[in-house]
Amino acid sequence: MDLVISTIALNVLSNFLTDALRTKKGESSSALKDAIDSTCALHPEIEGLDETLSEWIHNGKVADELSKVIEGTAQKDELPIAELAQTFLDHTQFYLPSHSQPTATKIISTFITKIRAAYLKTQQFGMTHVANRIDRVDEHILGLHEALASSFGLRPALQTHLQEAETAFKSRDYPRAKPLFASLLLEVDRIPNPDIGLSRQIHVYLGKIEAALGFTKESARHYEEAARLDQNPVRAAVNLAVAQLLEEKYERALSTLQKVEPPKEGCAYEYWSAVASSLMGLEKFDEALEIAVD
């Protein structure tokens, strides 16, 4: 399950930055405290690690570097944890007396992973995170282009429509993207023998958009429709589970996911994130965190 822990999402980093800035002002953060405590529990051999991590976050360089990272990765959904750990080591003066740089790298990587787990333990944040992770943006944009090319022979009007919707979505202008994708779906469904795969992908986009705008019921409807149209059993199960998670039907979501064989690639991250969120909804936090950080 390496895919589950190899990257950290941009929205997680944004929450980390907010809490780092609050900590710098003297305010407390339960997420940061949880991450420090759990990191120290894994490394009891390093004396004073809790104080070292606390001082490191307080010194302001972490917040400064996070701001630069977030600004520099605005077009990405996530960042490799190993890359972020190295960035922190290079620019934030994290120092462990009597320990090697590989040990420091391991500590920072562990802390970042624990930060990710701490925020995912927050139910509302976890649900939004999973909903936004289903089907990667770049893969979907490419799929939409290919489907339009095969179904409509690169019809200029539809290509222009798609490009407008794509631009709005990539820039996170969801109020503008929503009607563009909705009208594109109507156009596609009017075509004789419409491309089912294309309709499914548009429903996923609309599900993401509605979730980002806070309309969980509407988002769930689109994920349900995407699942109904999907011939891939694992992806269909994940999309249906996300719909059920958005409706707070946690036991049903877990049951949906358990009906398919866990994937080893493809949407493995999304599958295990949905499983973890189902367990969190059922207040099985220990089991959920084992999945999130294992």
Secondary structure, 3 states (H helix, E strand, C coil): CHHHCCEEEHHHHHHHHHHHHHHHCCCCCHHHHHHHHHHHHHCCCCCCHHHHHHHHHHCCHHHHHHHHHHHHCCCCCEEEHHHHHHHHHHHCCCCCCCCCHHHHHHHHHHHHHHHHHHHHCCHHHHHHHHHHHCCCHHHHHHHHHHHHHHHHCCCHHHHHHHHHHHHHHHCCCHHHHHHHHHHHHHHHHHCCCCCHHHHHHHHHHHHHHHHHCCCHHHHHHHHHHHHHHCCCHHHHHHHHHHHHHHCCCHHHHHHHHHCCCCCCCCCHHHHHHHHHHHHHHCCCHHHHHHHHHC
